[in-house]
Amino acid sequence: MARQESKEPCKKEACNIQACLSKNNFLPQKCWKVIEQLQACCEKCTYNSTHCASVSGLLKQKPK
């Protein structure tokens, strides 16, 4: 199992976003903290995780 985690380093953060969105009626503005955690993870692993594909779309929705 540890091997799978290293292959998908940001799975935990992606799951946290799903949980947050589910609890907050799928409103991304209520989940910026966990979205930013996924972004940080993706930056750390140089976007080498399938879970990083969704972070750019979520970040586009963030107010400036």
C-alpha positions as CSV (number, residue, x, y, z in Angstrom):
1,M,0.0,0.0,0.0
2,A,2.9,2.4,0.7
3,R,3.9,2.0,-2.9
4,Q,0.5,3.3,-4.1
5,E,0.7,6.3,-1.8
6,S,4.1,7.3,-3.3
7,K,2.6,6.9,-6.8
8,E,-0.3,9.2,-5.8
9,P,1.3,11.6,-3.3
10,C,-1.7,14.0,-3.1
11,K,-4.5,11.5,-2.7
12,K,-5.2,12.5,0.9
13,E,-5.5,16.2,0.0
14,A,-7.9,15.4,-2.9
15,C,-10.0,13.3,-0.6
16,N,-10.1,16.1,1.9
17,I,-11.5,18.4,-0.8
18,Q,-14.2,15.9,-1.7
19,A,-15.2,15.7,2.0
20,C,-15.2,19.4,2.4
21,L,-17.3,20.0,-0.7
22,S,-19.8,17.3,0.3
23,K,-20.2,18.9,3.7
24,N,-20.6,22.4,2.2
25,N,-23.1,21.8,-0.5
26,F,-20.3,21.7,-3.2
27,L,-19.4,25.4,-2.7
28,P,-15.6,25.7,-3.4
29,Q,-15.5,29.1,-1.6
30,K,-16.0,27.2,1.6
31,C,-13.1,24.9,1.0
32,W,-10.2,27.2,0.0
33,K,-8.0,26.0,2.8
34,V,-8.1,22.4,1.7
35,I,-7.8,23.4,-2.0
36,E,-4.7,25.3,-1.1
37,Q,-3.3,22.3,0.7
38,L,-3.8,20.2,-2.5
39,Q,-2.1,23.0,-4.5
40,A,0.9,22.9,-2.1
41,C,1.1,19.2,-2.3
42,C,1.0,19.3,-6.1
43,E,3.8,22.0,-6.1
44,K,5.9,19.8,-3.8
45,C,5.6,16.7,-6.0
46,T,5.9,18.8,-9.2
47,Y,2.3,18.0,-10.2
48,N,3.3,14.3,-10.5
49,S,-0.1,13.0,-9.2
50,T,-3.3,12.4,-11.1
51,H,-5.1,14.4,-8.3
52,C,-3.3,17.6,-9.4
53,A,-5.3,17.9,-12.6
54,S,-8.4,19.1,-10.8
55,V,-6.6,21.8,-8.7
56,S,-6.2,24.3,-11.5
57,G,-9.9,24.3,-12.2
58,L,-10.7,24.9,-8.6
59,L,-8.2,27.7,-8.3
60,K,-9.7,29.5,-11.3
61,Q,-12.9,29.8,-9.2
62,K,-11.1,31.5,-6.3
63,P,-11.8,35.3,-6.0
64,K,-8.7,37.5,-6.4
